Amino acid sequence: MKFIAEIEVMPKKEILDPQGKAVKLGLANLGINEVVDVRIGRHITLTIEAVNESEAKAQTAKACEKLLANLIMESFQFKISAA
């Protein structure tokens, strides 16, 4: 069975986000001063072949922990749905 994993990887709140700061400054330069904070992350979509949703979740978590996220500086969350 195929599953779709929608993964969000974001810098941890205690880690500075230089990309977010640059975007916030750029918005201010455009006159958009109402934005209080910007955090930049990544959205990753995986199509996974698995026996069931539980196995798809385990495979997704392993991919995130081993490759897709730097757990020292980033956190991740994901949703699994049937393809």
N, C-alpha and C positions, 0 to 999 in steps of 0.2 A: 504494500500500500504506500502511496506517496503522501508526504506531508510538506507543508510550507512552514518554515521557521522564519519569523520576522524578529530580528535582533536589533536592539538599540545599545550602542556602546557610548558611554559618556565619561568625561573626566570626573573623578571624584570631587565632591564639593570643596574639600580642603586643598585641592590642587589648583594652582593658577591656570587660567585658560587664555593664553596669549592670542589665539585666533578669535576668541569671543571678545576680548578687549579691543582688538583691531576693528572688528565689525561694529562694536558699540561706538568707537570713535568715528568710524566712517558714517554711521547713521547720524551722529551729532553734526558732522560736517555737512550733511544733507539737510539739516534743520529738523531732523526727527529726534527730538530731545526727550520724548516721553518714555523711551526704552530705558529701563532701570538696570538690566543685566542681560548678557548674552552668553550662552554656553554652546560650544560647537562640538558635535559628536558625529557618530557614523551610524547609518542604517544599513543593515546587511540582510539579504534574503537568501535563504538556502532552501533548495528542494531536496528532501531526504526520502530515501526508500527505507521503510522500517515495517516491522511486523505489526506494531501498534503505536498508539500515541505515547505511551510510557517510554518505549525504546527511542522514539524520535526525540523526546525531551532529553533523554540521557545522552544521545549523540550530539544534540545541540549544545548542551551544557559542557560536554567534553571539548567540542570545537572552540567554544568561547574561552574556556579556562586554559587550553593548551596553545591557541593560536590567535584568535580574533580579538581578545582583550588583553591588555597589559594590566594584570590584577593589582600591581603596586600603585598604578596611577589612574586606573579606569574601573568602572563598574559596568555591569551589563544586565539586561533583562530581555526576555523573549516571550513570544506567543507562538503556539503551534496550532495549525489548522489543517484539515484534510485538503489535499490538492484537488 
